[in-house]
Amino acid sequence: MTLLAIDCATEACSVALFDSGRLIAGEHRVLMRGHAEALVPMIAALPDRGRAARIAVALGPGSFTGLRVGLAAARALALAWRAELVGYPSLALVAAMARARQGEQPVTVAMSGGHGEWFVQDFAADGSPLALPVSLAPAAAAQAARAALVAGSQAEALVAARGSGEALALLPDAREVPLLGEAALLHDVHLIYGRAPDARLPGA
């Protein structure tokens, strides 16, 4: 089965096309912003314009704007191509990437969040999550992190704040989505924000 993977959850924007788990083509760019303008041309540059029977998209937590851009594109393409749409947790992909590089061991993922906070989540040696992702101030994140290995965009800062451990600076990469395995792909495709919205209705 062909699979198109889309990841706009962070400052990185990446796409990848697979056939039965084998990478056909992909691209990873660190953009900081401008995902909406870059994503569709990146997909169009893939073989057969990225067309696939299945689409996997990053669900977060991460950038509110980037997540919505990725999901909107994935839904539109799934409708046009009559493709199956699935999603995956962004922090789980970073944890899988870390384990692929450093061996099967527990890992804490620490990624940039909003308002100076970090998204933090602990994973077991087999890749299963040990808790839900949370958004914490850096000092609280350093106290909450359990694993010696810390991966993500804020890994080096967290290890420095904690004073111990090993840091692995990583951003999610759609080209590595197969590392997650089938069990991590979610058919209930809803964004995982990781923290409460900035704006609320009166009286909420």
C-alpha atoms as one frame of an Amber mdcrd trajectory, in Angstrom:
protein
   0.000   0.000   0.000   1.217   3.504  -0.790   1.357   5.985   2.093   1.790
   9.746   2.089   3.081  11.134   5.411   2.666  14.814   6.322   4.229  16.544
   9.343   3.769  20.272  10.049   3.642  20.012  13.846   6.801  22.018  14.568
   9.139  24.489  12.914   9.969  21.627  10.553   7.778  20.787   7.568   8.202
  17.362   6.003   6.495  15.014   3.565   7.272  11.475   2.458   5.865   8.887
   0.086   6.170   5.174   0.874   5.316   1.944  -0.901   4.795  -0.987   1.480
   6.944   0.785   4.061   9.775   1.572   1.638  10.619   5.243   1.248  10.146
   6.354  -2.355  10.841  10.069  -1.854  10.607  12.715   0.823  11.670  16.163
   1.934  12.330  17.810   5.304  12.667  21.568   5.713  13.116  23.706   8.823
  10.945  26.718   7.991  10.030  28.256  11.356   6.903  29.596   9.603   5.295
  29.528   6.163   4.106  25.905   6.301   0.871  26.777   4.468   2.795  28.111
   1.484   5.388  25.320   1.411   3.381  22.165   2.104   1.364  21.708  -1.101
   4.356  22.338  -3.433   6.392  19.843  -1.398   3.682  17.215  -1.846   3.309
  18.044  -5.545   7.053  17.509  -6.055   6.778  13.862  -4.941   6.402  11.094
  -7.537   2.846  10.996  -8.955   2.284  14.262  -7.054   2.253  12.317  -3.804
  -0.880  10.340  -4.582  -1.354   7.449  -2.174  -3.971   5.032  -0.916  -3.337
   6.108   2.671  -2.399   9.422   4.262  -0.813   9.776   7.714  -0.680  13.227
   9.299   0.886  14.543  12.510  -1.744  15.331  15.146   0.410  17.138  17.702
   0.963  18.484  20.165   2.815  21.284  18.430   2.183  24.523  16.611  -1.551
  25.278  16.434  -1.174  26.788  12.964   1.109  24.087  11.596  -1.112  21.289
  12.871  -4.186  22.794  11.248  -2.349  23.331   7.955  -1.232  19.706   7.859
  -4.615  18.282   8.817  -6.508  20.463   6.340  -4.237  19.355   3.502  -4.465
  15.695   4.541  -8.266  15.787   4.719  -8.571  17.500   1.342  -6.269  14.987
  -0.356  -7.953  12.018   1.320 -11.299  13.222   0.011  -9.986  13.886  -3.506
  -8.119  10.576  -3.752 -10.615   8.536  -1.714  -7.692   7.608   0.482  -7.710
   6.317   4.047  -6.785   9.014   6.572  -4.903   8.218   9.778  -2.962  10.313
  12.259  -0.083   9.910  14.673   1.091  11.698  17.841   4.033  13.990  17.102
   5.922  13.263  20.315   5.630   9.518  19.709   7.408   9.957  16.375  10.261
  11.854  18.043  10.531   9.104  20.663  10.667   6.451  17.924  13.355   8.399
  16.079  15.393   8.636  19.299  15.106   4.899  19.992  16.152   4.128  16.416
  19.341   6.104  16.993  20.164   5.247  20.599  18.678   1.782  21.077  15.559
   0.601  22.858  15.464   2.525  26.117  13.109   4.902  27.922  13.040   8.409
  26.479  11.545  11.724  27.478  10.495  13.969  24.606  10.747  17.740  25.127
   9.500  20.009  22.338   8.915  23.747  22.074   5.409  24.760  23.079   3.580
  28.035  23.374   4.275  30.950  25.721   7.756  29.697  26.564   6.540  26.297
  27.763   7.665  22.871  26.572   5.601  19.861  25.579   6.907  16.911  27.600
   6.041  13.216  27.507   7.730  10.083  28.812   7.944   6.867  26.777   8.912
   3.349  27.830  11.690   1.333  26.208   9.160  -0.316  23.876   7.895   3.088
  22.712   4.608   3.045  24.600   3.629   6.325  26.304   3.887   6.388  30.086
   1.691   9.474  30.457  -0.204  12.017  28.404   1.745  14.934  26.927   1.754
  18.052  29.081   2.796  21.658  28.561   5.099  22.856  31.346   7.361  25.746
  32.185  11.025  24.776  31.685  11.774  24.337  35.395   8.733  22.108  35.900
   9.571  20.157  32.766  13.081  19.467  34.038  11.623  18.075  37.271   8.987
  15.996  35.490  11.274  14.290  32.960  11.997  10.711  34.037  14.263   9.225
  31.402  18.014   9.707  31.161  17.675  10.123  27.386  15.848  13.281  26.345
  14.960  13.914  22.690  13.391  16.838  20.868  13.909  20.493  20.077  14.314
  21.356  23.783  16.299  18.264  24.757  19.575  20.095  25.276  17.905  22.838
  27.325  16.081  20.317  29.515  19.206  18.256  30.206  21.085  21.451  31.059
  18.301  22.567  33.410  18.132  19.152  35.071  21.895  18.777  35.258  21.970
  15.173  34.087  21.144  12.894  31.188  21.807  12.672  27.478  20.265  15.087
  24.964  19.356  14.256  21.374  18.198  17.283  19.373  15.487  16.112  16.972
  12.551  17.484  15.001   9.795  15.226  13.648  10.465  13.905  10.154   7.747
  12.375   7.954  10.406  10.226   6.283  10.673   8.247   9.536   6.966   7.591
  10.141   7.342   3.798   9.577   9.342   3.681  12.832   6.052   4.149  14.685
   4.524   0.866  13.617   0.914   0.229  12.694  -0.352   0.300  16.294   0.575
   3.976  16.692  -1.522   5.119  13.719  -4.851   6.532  14.872  -8.101   6.267
  12.947  -9.738   8.875  15.202  -8.079  11.843  13.509  -8.341  14.780  15.900
  -5.619  17.233  16.851  -3.777  16.784  20.139  -3.163  20.290  21.448  -1.391
  19.411  24.699  -2.625  22.539  26.480  -5.745  24.651  26.819  -6.541  27.162
  24.060  -5.360  30.740  24.534  -8.814  32.176  23.840 -11.985  31.053  25.617
 -15.643  31.873  25.278 -17.052  34.273  27.925 -18.101  32.330  30.989 -16.202
  29.203  29.953
